[in-house]
Structure formats: structure tokens, C-alpha cells
Amino acid sequence: MANPVIGVTTFISSDGLRLPENYSIAISGEKGVPVILAKVEDETLIRKQLESIDGLLLSGGDDVEPKFFGENPHQKMGAIEPGRDLYEMKLIEYALAANKPILGICRGAQILNVQQGGTLYQDIYSQHGDVTIKHNQDAAKDYLSHSVSISEGTKLHEIIGETEIRTNSFHHQANKHNAEKFIISATSEDGIIEAIESTEHDFVLGVQWHPEGTYLADEASQKIFKAFLKAADSQT
């Protein structure tokens, strides 16, 4: 295998661009070359960024601006990064058009769904119901806090080879209605969507948990990154 270049989006704040090291550890652990994608507004430059990478990783971060899925802000909505939303939606648009592999993690799975016409729960605890389990764990990032059921016949099932795994969990928003071109490939026991994937592309997968946080010790997390890097390698 060559060394595919993986572009990774970042958290954006007044302090600048931030990215936890776990992302680069997981990518480089599978012999990929992680590069940070700095937000730009010029669409020509965004296209150039996409042309320079073999795979796109949409990282976690703040909430998604609800106007992008046709809603006003819920009172439990957290901090947002509207400029980041617009930038990442353009990245997704161009990556899908070029059939480049995409892995969306947590917020990344959400913005992937929204860009294609899906919707979100702005706050699962107040909008999904009392049966909702704890999805924003207080334990360390490498702790597997709850179970996730994976549907047979999906790309995710092909990758992991199991119908149930345990994952970490750090979110209060989640995908509500999946976009038309995506299928739901995993859920938690309370019905929250835990993974979506494209039915029209070779590798477009969004997971609600953080496999980069459990990569060093969890086989399922390693399999996700291995499959993503293998798909990206086909672009080199």
C-alpha cells in the first residue's frame, strides 16, 4: 500500500484551529499521511484542497447551525461554527462528486448527513425522549461506554464483521432523519442513529462515536481506520 494523504478538518475558534492528536495517531497508524485542512472561503481553493488529498476525514467539534437543516435554534443548542459548516459542506460536495472516501466522526457524521438533506436532533435528551441513554460520557475517551447494533449487509458490518460492538460516546446532538442517499447502518438501544453510509459511493461512512479515541486498544476502531485508509489508497 502507498501512503494515502488524508485531509482532516479542524475545530475552529477565536484561538485558531485545533485538532486532538488521536486523529493523526490513528491515520498514521494505518500508514496514512494526515494533513490539516485549514478553512478557506474561496471555492477554487477548496477544490484545490480536495485535489491534493486521497481521503477526507470530518472531525468532531461543536454543534451544527440548525438553519442548514431548516430549523430555528433549540434552547439546548450548544456553541456553533457556521463558517466551518459552510466550508465542510463544500468539501463534502466536492468529495462526493469525485467519489473520494469520506469518514465522518461524531459532528462529522452529522454535517455529512445535513449536507445531503438530512436532519438532526439539536438535543437528544429533550427531543428524543426519556428512554435516551447517556451519550455524553464522563469517562475517558478510550472507554467503551455503551453498545451499538450494526445492521447486516451494510458497509460497516462488512468492515467490522460483528452485529454488536461497544463504543465511546461524546455528543448531545445526533442524526434524526437520514438523507435520502444514506442508509442507517447502526443504532444504539434507544434508537439513536449511530452510523450512516452512502448507497451510491465506494466509501462514505459517518459514525457517531470517536474511533480515533479508542484506536490504540479497540479492534473495531482499528478496522474502521484500516478500511478507510484502504479505500483512500485506491485514489493514489
Contacts in CASP RR format, 6 or more apart in sequence:
PFRMAT RR
TARGET T0000
AUTHOR 0000-0000-0000
METHOD contacts of the structure
MODEL  1
MANPVIGVTTFISSDGLRLPENYSIAISGEKGVPVILAKVEDETLIRKQL
ESIDGLLLSGGDDVEPKFFGENPHQKMGAIEPGRDLYEMKLIEYALAANK
PILGICRGAQILNVQQGGTLYQDIYSQHGDVTIKHNQDAAKDYLSHSVSI
SEGTKLHEIIGETEIRTNSFHHQANKHNAEKFIISATSEDGIIEAIESTE
HDFVLGVQWHPEGTYLADEASQKIFKAFLKAADSQT
1 31 0 8 1.000
1 229 0 8 1.000
1 230 0 8 1.000
1 233 0 8 1.000
2 233 0 8 1.000
2 236 0 8 1.000
3 31 0 8 1.000
3 32 0 8 1.000
3 33 0 8 1.000
3 236 0 8 1.000
4 32 0 8 1.000
4 33 0 8 1.000
4 54 0 8 1.000
4 55 0 8 1.000
4 229 0 8 1.000
4 232 0 8 1.000
4 233 0 8 1.000
4 235 0 8 1.000
4 236 0 8 1.000
5 32 0 8 1.000
5 33 0 8 1.000
5 35 0 8 1.000
5 52 0 8 1.000
5 53 0 8 1.000
5 54 0 8 1.000
5 55 0 8 1.000
5 232 0 8 1.000
6 27 0 8 1.000
6 32 0 8 1.000
6 33 0 8 1.000
6 34 0 8 1.000
6 35 0 8 1.000
6 53 0 8 1.000
6 54 0 8 1.000
6 55 0 8 1.000
6 56 0 8 1.000
6 57 0 8 1.000
6 228 0 8 1.000
6 229 0 8 1.000
6 232 0 8 1.000
7 34 0 8 1.000
7 35 0 8 1.000
7 36 0 8 1.000
7 37 0 8 1.000
7 49 0 8 1.000
7 53 0 8 1.000
7 55 0 8 1.000
7 56 0 8 1.000
7 57 0 8 1.000
8 19 0 8 1.000
8 23 0 8 1.000
8 24 0 8 1.000
8 27 0 8 1.000
8 34 0 8 1.000
8 35 0 8 1.000
8 36 0 8 1.000
8 37 0 8 1.000
8 57 0 8 1.000
8 59 0 8 1.000
9 37 0 8 1.000
9 39 0 8 1.000
9 56 0 8 1.000
9 57 0 8 1.000
9 58 0 8 1.000
9 59 0 8 1.000
9 84 0 8 1.000
9 87 0 8 1.000
9 88 0 8 1.000
9 91 0 8 1.000
9 108 0 8 1.000
10 17 0 8 1.000
10 18 0 8 1.000
10 19 0 8 1.000
10 36 0 8 1.000
10 37 0 8 1.000
10 38 0 8 1.000
10 39 0 8 1.000
10 59 0 8 1.000
11 17 0 8 1.000
11 18 0 8 1.000
11 19 0 8 1.000
11 59 0 8 1.000
11 60 0 8 1.000
11 61 0 8 1.000
11 62 0 8 1.000
11 81 0 8 1.000
12 18 0 8 1.000
12 39 0 8 1.000
12 81 0 8 1.000
12 83 0 8 1.000
12 84 0 8 1.000
13 81 0 8 1.000
17 36 0 8 1.000
17 38 0 8 1.000
17 39 0 8 1.000
19 36 0 8 1.000
19 59 0 8 1.000
20 212 0 8 1.000
22 141 0 8 1.000
22 210 0 8 1.000
22 212 0 8 1.000
22 213 0 8 1.000
22 215 0 8 1.000
23 34 0 8 1.000
23 57 0 8 1.000
23 59 0 8 1.000
23 212 0 8 1.000
24 34 0 8 1.000
25 212 0 8 1.000
25 215 0 8 1.000
25 216 0 8 1.000
26 211 0 8 1.000
26 212 0 8 1.000
26 213 0 8 1.000
26 215 0 8 1.000
26 221 0 8 1.000
26 225 0 8 1.000
27 33 0 8 1.000
27 34 0 8 1.000
27 57 0 8 1.000
27 225 0 8 1.000
27 229 0 8 1.000
28 34 0 8 1.000
29 215 0 8 1.000
29 225 0 8 1.000
30 222 0 8 1.000
30 225 0 8 1.000
30 226 0 8 1.000
30 228 0 8 1.000
30 229 0 8 1.000
31 229 0 8 1.000
32 229 0 8 1.000
32 232 0 8 1.000
35 52 0 8 1.000
35 53 0 8 1.000
37 49 0 8 1.000
37 53 0 8 1.000
37 56 0 8 1.000
37 91 0 8 1.000
39 83 0 8 1.000
39 84 0 8 1.000
39 87 0 8 1.000
40 46 0 8 1.000
40 49 0 8 1.000
40 87 0 8 1.000
41 86 0 8 1.000
41 87 0 8 1.000
43 90 0 8 1.000
46 87 0 8 1.000
46 90 0 8 1.000
46 91 0 8 1.000
46 94 0 8 1.000
47 94 0 8 1.000
49 91 0 8 1.000
50 56 0 8 1.000
50 91 0 8 1.000
50 94 0 8 1.000
50 95 0 8 1.000
50 98 0 8 1.000
50 100 0 8 1.000
53 100 0 8 1.000
54 100 0 8 1.000
54 101 0 8 1.000
54 232 0 8 1.000
54 233 0 8 1.000
54 235 0 8 1.000
54 236 0 8 1.000
55 95 0 8 1.000
55 100 0 8 1.000
55 101 0 8 1.000
55 102 0 8 1.000
55 103 0 8 1.000
55 228 0 8 1.000
55 231 0 8 1.000
55 232 0 8 1.000
55 235 0 8 1.000
56 91 0 8 1.000
56 92 0 8 1.000
56 95 0 8 1.000
56 100 0 8 1.000
56 101 0 8 1.000
56 102 0 8 1.000
56 103 0 8 1.000
57 102 0 8 1.000
57 103 0 8 1.000
57 104 0 8 1.000
57 105 0 8 1.000
57 228 0 8 1.000
58 88 0 8 1.000
58 91 0 8 1.000
58 92 0 8 1.000
58 102 0 8 1.000
58 103 0 8 1.000
58 104 0 8 1.000
58 105 0 8 1.000
58 107 0 8 1.000
58 108 0 8 1.000
58 109 0 8 1.000
58 111 0 8 1.000
58 112 0 8 1.000
58 206 0 8 1.000
59 104 0 8 1.000
59 105 0 8 1.000
59 106 0 8 1.000
59 107 0 8 1.000
59 108 0 8 1.000
60 105 0 8 1.000
60 106 0 8 1.000
60 107 0 8 1.000
60 108 0 8 1.000
60 210 0 8 1.000
61 81 0 8 1.000
61 106 0 8 1.000
61 107 0 8 1.000
62 78 0 8 1.000
62 79 0 8 1.000
62 80 0 8 1.000
62 81 0 8 1.000
62 84 0 8 1.000
62 107 0 8 1.000
63 77 0 8 1.000
63 78 0 8 1.000
63 79 0 8 1.000
63 80 0 8 1.000
63 107 0 8 1.000
63 122 0 8 1.000
63 173 0 8 1.000
64 80 0 8 1.000
64 85 0 8 1.000
64 107 0 8 1.000
64 110 0 8 1.000
64 111 0 8 1.000
64 114 0 8 1.000
64 120 0 8 1.000
64 173 0 8 1.000
65 80 0 8 1.000
65 81 0 8 1.000
65 82 0 8 1.000
65 85 0 8 1.000
66 72 0 8 1.000
66 73 0 8 1.000
66 74 0 8 1.000
66 77 0 8 1.000
66 120 0 8 1.000
66 122 0 8 1.000
68 85 0 8 1.000
68 89 0 8 1.000
68 114 0 8 1.000
69 114 0 8 1.000
69 117 0 8 1.000
69 118 0 8 1.000
69 119 0 8 1.000
69 120 0 8 1.000
70 119 0 8 1.000
71 119 0 8 1.000
71 122 0 8 1.000
73 122 0 8 1.000
74 122 0 8 1.000
74 123 0 8 1.000
74 126 0 8 1.000
74 127 0 8 1.000
76 122 0 8 1.000
76 123 0 8 1.000
76 125 0 8 1.000
76 126 0 8 1.000
76 172 0 8 1.000
77 122 0 8 1.000
77 123 0 8 1.000
78 172 0 8 1.000
85 111 0 8 1.000
85 114 0 8 1.000
88 108 0 8 1.000
88 111 0 8 1.000
88 115 0 8 1.000
89 111 0 8 1.000
89 114 0 8 1.000
89 115 0 8 1.000
92 102 0 8 1.000
92 111 0 8 1.000
92 112 0 8 1.000
92 115 0 8 1.000
92 116 0 8 1.000
93 115 0 8 1.000
95 102 0 8 1.000
96 102 0 8 1.000
96 116 0 8 1.000
96 198 0 8 1.000
96 201 0 8 1.000
96 204 0 8 1.000
99 201 0 8 1.000
99 202 0 8 1.000
100 232 0 8 1.000
100 235 0 8 1.000
101 202 0 8 1.000
101 203 0 8 1.000
101 204 0 8 1.000
101 228 0 8 1.000
101 231 0 8 1.000
101 232 0 8 1.000
101 235 0 8 1.000
102 112 0 8 1.000
102 201 0 8 1.000
102 203 0 8 1.000
102 204 0 8 1.000
102 205 0 8 1.000
102 206 0 8 1.000
103 203 0 8 1.000
103 205 0 8 1.000
103 206 0 8 1.000
103 207 0 8 1.000
103 224 0 8 1.000
103 225 0 8 1.000
103 228 0 8 1.000
104 112 0 8 1.000
104 205 0 8 1.000
104 206 0 8 1.000
104 207 0 8 1.000
105 206 0 8 1.000
105 207 0 8 1.000
105 209 0 8 1.000
105 210 0 8 1.000
105 211 0 8 1.000
105 212 0 8 1.000
106 170 0 8 1.000
106 171 0 8 1.000
106 207 0 8 1.000
106 208 0 8 1.000
106 209 0 8 1.000
106 210 0 8 1.000
107 171 0 8 1.000
107 173 0 8 1.000
108 206 0 8 1.000
109 175 0 8 1.000
109 195 0 8 1.000
109 196 0 8 1.000
109 206 0 8 1.000
109 207 0 8 1.000
109 208 0 8 1.000
110 120 0 8 1.000
110 173 0 8 1.000
110 174 0 8 1.000
110 175 0 8 1.000
112 196 0 8 1.000
112 204 0 8 1.000
112 206 0 8 1.000
113 119 0 8 1.000
113 120 0 8 1.000
113 175 0 8 1.000
113 178 0 8 1.000
113 179 0 8 1.000
113 182 0 8 1.000
113 196 0 8 1.000
114 120 0 8 1.000
116 179 0 8 1.000
116 180 0 8 1.000
116 181 0 8 1.000
116 182 0 8 1.000
117 179 0 8 1.000
117 180 0 8 1.000
118 175 0 8 1.000
118 176 0 8 1.000
118 177 0 8 1.000
118 178 0 8 1.000
118 179 0 8 1.000
118 182 0 8 1.000
119 175 0 8 1.000
119 176 0 8 1.000
119 177 0 8 1.000
120 173 0 8 1.000
120 174 0 8 1.000
120 175 0 8 1.000
120 176 0 8 1.000
121 127 0 8 1.000
121 128 0 8 1.000
121 173 0 8 1.000
121 174 0 8 1.000
121 175 0 8 1.000
121 176 0 8 1.000
122 173 0 8 1.000
123 172 0 8 1.000
123 173 0 8 1.000
124 132 0 8 1.000
124 135 0 8 1.000
124 171 0 8 1.000
124 172 0 8 1.000
124 173 0 8 1.000
124 174 0 8 1.000
124 192 0 8 1.000
125 132 0 8 1.000
125 172 0 8 1.000
128 174 0 8 1.000
128 190 0 8 1.000
128 192 0 8 1.000
131 190 0 8 1.000
132 190 0 8 1.000
132 192 0 8 1.000
133 146 0 8 1.000
133 188 0 8 1.000
133 189 0 8 1.000
133 190 0 8 1.000
134 145 0 8 1.000
134 146 0 8 1.000
134 169 0 8 1.000
135 146 0 8 1.000
135 169 0 8 1.000
135 170 0 8 1.000
135 171 0 8 1.000
135 172 0 8 1.000
135 174 0 8 1.000
135 188 0 8 1.000
135 192 0 8 1.000
136 169 0 8 1.000
136 170 0 8 1.000
136 171 0 8 1.000
136 172 0 8 1.000
137 143 0 8 1.000
137 145 0 8 1.000
137 168 0 8 1.000
137 169 0 8 1.000
137 170 0 8 1.000
139 145 0 8 1.000
139 168 0 8 1.000
141 168 0 8 1.000
141 170 0 8 1.000
141 210 0 8 1.000
141 213 0 8 1.000
141 214 0 8 1.000
142 168 0 8 1.000
142 213 0 8 1.000
142 214 0 8 1.000
142 216 0 8 1.000
142 217 0 8 1.000
142 218 0 8 1.000
143 168 0 8 1.000
144 166 0 8 1.000
144 167 0 8 1.000
144 168 0 8 1.000
144 214 0 8 1.000
144 218 0 8 1.000
145 166 0 8 1.000
145 167 0 8 1.000
145 168 0 8 1.000
145 169 0 8 1.000
146 166 0 8 1.000
146 167 0 8 1.000
146 169 0 8 1.000
146 188 0 8 1.000
146 189 0 8 1.000
147 164 0 8 1.000
147 165 0 8 1.000
147 166 0 8 1.000
147 167 0 8 1.000
147 188 0 8 1.000
147 189 0 8 1.000
148 164 0 8 1.000
148 165 0 8 1.000
148 166 0 8 1.000
148 167 0 8 1.000
148 186 0 8 1.000
148 187 0 8 1.000
148 188 0 8 1.000
148 194 0 8 1.000
148 195 0 8 1.000
148 209 0 8 1.000
149 163 0 8 1.000
149 164 0 8 1.000
149 186 0 8 1.000
149 187 0 8 1.000
149 188 0 8 1.000
149 189 0 8 1.000
150 156 0 8 1.000
150 157 0 8 1.000
150 160 0 8 1.000
150 161 0 8 1.000
150 162 0 8 1.000
150 163 0 8 1.000
150 164 0 8 1.000
150 165 0 8 1.000
150 185 0 8 1.000
150 186 0 8 1.000
150 195 0 8 1.000
151 157 0 8 1.000
151 163 0 8 1.000
151 183 0 8 1.000
151 184 0 8 1.000
151 185 0 8 1.000
151 186 0 8 1.000
152 163 0 8 1.000
154 183 0 8 1.000
154 185 0 8 1.000
154 186 0 8 1.000
154 197 0 8 1.000
155 185 0 8 1.000
155 197 0 8 1.000
155 203 0 8 1.000
155 205 0 8 1.000
156 185 0 8 1.000
156 186 0 8 1.000
156 195 0 8 1.000
156 197 0 8 1.000
156 205 0 8 1.000
156 207 0 8 1.000
157 163 0 8 1.000
157 185 0 8 1.000
159 205 0 8 1.000
159 223 0 8 1.000
159 224 0 8 1.000
159 227 0 8 1.000
160 220 0 8 1.000
160 223 0 8 1.000
160 224 0 8 1.000
161 223 0 8 1.000
162 220 0 8 1.000
165 220 0 8 1.000
167 194 0 8 1.000
167 207 0 8 1.000
167 209 0 8 1.000
167 211 0 8 1.000
167 214 0 8 1.000
167 220 0 8 1.000
168 209 0 8 1.000
168 210 0 8 1.000
168 213 0 8 1.000
168 214 0 8 1.000
169 208 0 8 1.000
169 209 0 8 1.000
170 209 0 8 1.000
170 210 0 8 1.000
171 208 0 8 1.000
174 192 0 8 1.000
174 193 0 8 1.000
174 208 0 8 1.000
175 193 0 8 1.000
175 196 0 8 1.000
175 208 0 8 1.000
176 193 0 8 1.000
178 184 0 8 1.000
178 193 0 8 1.000
178 196 0 8 1.000
179 196 0 8 1.000
181 198 0 8 1.000
181 199 0 8 1.000
181 200 0 8 1.000
182 196 0 8 1.000
182 197 0 8 1.000
182 198 0 8 1.000
182 199 0 8 1.000
182 204 0 8 1.000
183 196 0 8 1.000
183 197 0 8 1.000
183 199 0 8 1.000
184 193 0 8 1.000
184 195 0 8 1.000
184 196 0 8 1.000
185 195 0 8 1.000
185 196 0 8 1.000
185 197 0 8 1.000
185 205 0 8 1.000
186 193 0 8 1.000
186 194 0 8 1.000
186 195 0 8 1.000
186 207 0 8 1.000
187 193 0 8 1.000
187 194 0 8 1.000
188 194 0 8 1.000
192 208 0 8 1.000
193 208 0 8 1.000
194 207 0 8 1.000
194 208 0 8 1.000
194 209 0 8 1.000
195 205 0 8 1.000
195 206 0 8 1.000
195 207 0 8 1.000
195 208 0 8 1.000
196 205 0 8 1.000
196 206 0 8 1.000
197 204 0 8 1.000
197 205 0 8 1.000
197 206 0 8 1.000
198 204 0 8 1.000
198 205 0 8 1.000
202 231 0 8 1.000
202 234 0 8 1.000
203 227 0 8 1.000
203 228 0 8 1.000
203 231 0 8 1.000
203 232 0 8 1.000
205 224 0 8 1.000
205 228 0 8 1.000
207 224 0 8 1.000
211 218 0 8 1.000
211 220 0 8 1.000
211 221 0 8 1.000
211 224 0 8 1.000
211 225 0 8 1.000
212 221 0 8 1.000
212 225 0 8 1.000
213 221 0 8 1.000
214 221 0 8 1.000
215 221 0 8 1.000
215 222 0 8 1.000
215 225 0 8 1.000
END
